[in-house]
Amino acid sequence: MNDEPLLCATVAAPTMGEMRAARDAADADLIELRLDNVDHPDVAAALDGRRRPVIVTCRAQWEGGGFRGSEEERLRILEAALAGGAEYIDIEAAAGFAPDLIRAHGGRRIVVSRHDFDAPPKDVEALYRHVRSLGAEISKLAVAVDTLTESLPLFALAHGTPQPHVLLAMGPAGLPSRALAGRLGNRWTYVGDGVAPGQIPADRMLRHLQFRRIRPDARLYGVVGKPIGHSRSPIMHNAGFAALDLNAAYLPLEAATAADVVSFAKTLSLGGLSITAPFKVPLMASVDEIEPIARRVGAINTIVNRNGRWFGANTDVGGFLAPLTNRIPLRGLRASILGGGGSARAVAIALADSGAQVTISARRGDSASEVADLVGGRTEVFPPPPGTWDLLVNTIPASSVPAGASPMGRTPLDGRMVYDLVYEPEETTLLSDARAAGCDTIGGLEMLVAQAERQFELWTGQRPPEGIFATAARSAVPVQTAGSSSRIPTHTL
């Protein structure tokens, strides 16, 4: 094992056969075998034929595990793992047998761990000092967090702990601690199919976040939102950084509040942020300067750190227009926008500034009037009747429309082009109906890519290689995170 943080895949299964199969299929440097979840733990079978180093863990129920037997039985399993040649075993700092077992082996090949599932964590330094005092080869501290800010004490603690360790924050907001293992000085980080709170699959860590490229001194960027697990922005931006060989990393950041975003981003000196719901408006108050178009829209979707000063921008306007270039002339075009939210404001400004005749059609008349007044447009009934539009743009989130339905319902689509900002699924019912009616169509993924390319350029001064963002975005499998809805908002990053 070298000094770079390793990727440890946690494997849990109900039977030894399934565990061995998962062990051998895992794409990682190190495998954690969670014997506490197996119906009949068999240490010899777990170790036999392994192709990678392993950590054998038999976690007690009182520390979040699944083992229901006695402490004597658990000790026998862990001792058998050491005797059988397991590279490491993991024992809880609170286990009664921990001090004697650590002493008997001089701490070698032992990970001593403490898991605190009550957020916010209490006195992280004291917790870690106790774990460290037990004398195991590796000290592990995992604490639950509800906010990004609550993980910051781990980053502060890492600077003064040269001994081999693993420090991580559990829960969706703790994901940065898993990806930034090098910055934390961690011996390894854990991946898996949600065995622990906030854990992500190896494919997402390696392909979306490009874990093996993240250096301790990497310039950090991220996308903030809640929820944010569905975002395709990490796979796009990290592909761009890799293609241009930039020492940079981009992470999904699930924040609690705008203040939480500011605290985390400024403490770690993030180079920039992509912003999605619900922070596009609240974060406007936290930047030092805002570009004029963002002020008109009333929202920012990008922050650029310029020598400590935050610049707020909105790339949604340009991102929306980019796919329309050379496809349909906008001057004098009758454009009808479905919805009256923040996305509708950006679209209305983009179209009005391009010379289109803008009409807003929303379920709430007051929202429609507000957007129409912004650009000197007019309102229309919802949904707009046939014969009233050339370009129809849908800004209504997928979560606001019944699954498999179209926001236009059964209203005939007789215009020239339909543009749906929803990108998950990529082929929406509205687009299918429009194509069947003979309309040209544009999907939301094209806008997603275009606005992200502009963000990348604002941060780095360089355009990403042609087509790389689109390819990356289409290769991403949507991520379902615990507690989040599978109904993804419209064109959130």
Sequence and secondary structure as in RCSB ss.txt:
>XXXX:A:sequence
MNDEPLLCATVAAPTMGEMRAARDAADADLIELRLDNVDHPDVAAALDGRRRPVIVTCRAQWEGGGFRGSEEERL
RILEAALAGGAEYIDIEAAAGFAPDLIRAHGGRRIVVSRHDFDAPPKDVEALYRHVRSLGAEISKLAVAVDTLTE
SLPLFALAHGTPQPHVLLAMGPAGLPSRALAGRLGNRWTYVGDGVAPGQIPADRMLRHLQFRRIRPDARLYGVVG
KPIGHSRSPIMHNAGFAALDLNAAYLPLEAATAADVVSFAKTLSLGGLSITAPFKVPLMASVDEIEPIARRVGAI
NTIVNRNGRWFGANTDVGGFLAPLTNRIPLRGLRASILGGGGSARAVAIALADSGAQVTISARRGDSASEVADLV
GGRTEVFPPPPGTWDLLVNTIPASSVPAGASPMGRTPLDGRMVYDLVYEPEETTLLSDARAAGCDTIGGLEMLVA
QAERQFELWTGQRPPEGIFATAARSAVPVQTAGSSSRIPTHTL
>XXXX:A:secstr
  SS EEEEEE  SSHHHHHHHHHH  SSEEEEEGGGSSS  HHHHHTT SS EEEE  BGGGT  B S HHHHH
HHHHHHHHTT SEEEEETT TTHHHHHHHTTTTTEEEEEEE SSS S HHHHHHHHHHT  SEEEEEEE SSSGG
GHHHHHHHTT  SSEEEEEESGGGHHHHHTTTTTT SEEEESSSSSTT   HHIIIIIS GGG  TT EEEEEEE
SS TT  HHHHHHHHHHHTT SEEEEEEE SSHHHHHHHHHHTT SEEEE TT TTGGGGG SEE HHHHHHT  
SEEEEETTEEEEE  HHHHHHGGGTTTS  TT EEEEE  SHHHHHHHHHHHHTT EEEEE SSHHHHHHHHHHH
T EE  SS  TTS SEEEE S GGGS TT  TTTT    SSEEEE   SSSS HHHHHHHHTT EEE HHHHHHH
HHHHHHHHHHSS   TTHHHHHHHH      TT  SS  SS  
